[in-house]
């Protein structure tokens, strides 16, 4: 059997306003806001997400 590699990942991002670090999914179904200040961090585009914050690493 051939193992399939998932094309979705978790991404560690830093909020540009309050510098809070947060982990988001690479294909979210709803908008993702910062847990501290409420700034928009990521929004869905039908496939991969559009990230509005600084990407630190892919987990």
C-alpha positions as CSV (number, residue, x, y, z in Angstrom):
1,X,0.0,0.0,0.0
2,X,1.2,3.5,-0.8
3,X,1.0,6.0,2.0
4,X,-0.4,9.4,1.1
5,X,1.4,12.5,2.3
6,X,-1.0,15.1,3.6
7,X,-0.8,18.5,1.9
8,X,-2.1,20.4,4.9
9,X,0.1,21.5,7.8
10,X,0.1,23.5,10.9
11,X,1.9,26.9,10.8
12,X,3.3,28.9,13.6
13,X,2.6,32.6,13.1
14,X,3.3,35.9,15.0
15,X,0.7,38.6,15.2
16,X,2.0,41.8,13.6
17,X,0.2,44.0,16.2
18,X,0.8,42.4,19.6
19,X,3.6,39.9,18.7
20,X,1.6,36.9,20.1
21,X,2.7,33.6,18.7
22,X,-0.1,31.2,17.6
23,X,-0.4,27.9,15.7
24,X,-3.0,27.9,12.8
25,X,-4.0,25.3,10.3
26,X,-2.9,25.7,6.7
27,X,-6.4,25.2,5.3
28,X,-8.9,26.7,7.8
29,X,-12.6,26.8,7.0
30,X,-13.2,30.1,8.8
31,X,-11.2,33.2,9.6
32,X,-8.6,33.0,12.4
33,X,-8.1,36.0,14.7
34,X,-5.4,36.6,17.3
35,X,-6.3,35.3,20.7
36,X,-4.9,38.3,22.5
37,X,-5.8,41.4,20.4
38,X,-8.4,40.1,17.9
39,X,-6.4,41.1,14.7
40,X,-7.1,39.0,11.6
41,X,-4.3,36.4,11.2
42,X,-5.6,34.1,8.5
43,X,-8.6,33.8,6.2
44,X,-9.7,31.0,4.0
45,X,-9.5,31.2,0.2
46,X,-11.1,27.9,-0.8
47,X,-7.8,26.1,-0.7
48,X,-4.7,27.3,1.2
49,X,-5.1,30.1,3.6
50,X,-4.1,33.7,3.1
51,X,-1.9,34.5,6.1
52,X,-1.9,38.2,7.3
53,X,0.8,37.6,10.0
54,X,4.5,36.7,10.0
55,X,5.1,33.0,9.4
56,X,7.7,31.6,11.9
57,X,7.8,27.9,11.0
58,X,5.9,25.0,9.5
59,X,5.1,22.2,12.0
